[in-house]
């Protein structure tokens, strides 16, 4: 399930770029202070994006489909 995008502004913090994650985003990710969060570079279509994730890597959709197939969660093609 894809979450809707949220605009986050880059702010100045001691002469370095910084982002402040809004409470709404933390709530959607079910995160709290001191939880770990990963910033991952991903492509959405042809657009390079930075994605916030609770895991260090976002699973490839093909991996998910292959795992579901191996576990018998997907139907078999007719005639096989």
N, C-alpha and C positions, 0 to 999 in steps of 0.2 A: 504494500500500500504506500503510495507516494503522499507525502505531506505537502501542503501548500507552501510556497516560498514566503519568506519574511524579509523585509528590507532592514538591514542593520548598518548604521553609519560608522565609518572609521573616525575615531577621535584621537586627539593629541594627548598623550600621557607621558610626561617627562621627556618630551621631544622624540617620542616613538609612536608609531601607529598602534592603536588599540581598538578593540571592539568591546562594547558593553552588551552582554546578552540580556535581552528583555525578559522579565519574569514570565511573560506569556510563552516564550520559546522554551524556557527551563521547565515550565509546567507541562508543555506538550511532550517533551522528552523525558518527563518524570525524573528530573534531576534536582539536586539540592546542593547547597554549599559544600565544598570539599569532594564532590563526585568527580570522576574523570570524564573528560570529553575530548573527542578527537576531531580534528579538522582535516577532511579528506578532499583531495582534488578528484572530481568526477566529471564526466561529460554527460550532459542532458541534451540528447540530439547532437547537434554540432557545437553546442555552447559549453565552454569550460566553466565549471562551477566549483565553489567550495561548499562542502556539505558537513554539517555537524552530526556526529554519530557517537553512540555509546560504545561502539566496538571499533577496533583499530582498522578494520577493513570491511567494506561493504561487499556482501556476497554477490557474485555474478549471477544473473537470472538463469543462465544456462545451468550453473551448478545446482540451483534450487530445483529446476525441472528434472535434471538427471537424478537427483536424490529422490524426488517424488516418484519417478518412474521405477527406480530400483526398489523402493519400498512398496510398490504395488498400488500407489495412490492415484496413478493415472491409468485410465482404461487402455487396453491393448487394441491395436488396429484390427479391423475385421479381417478374417482370413489368415490370422497368424496363430 
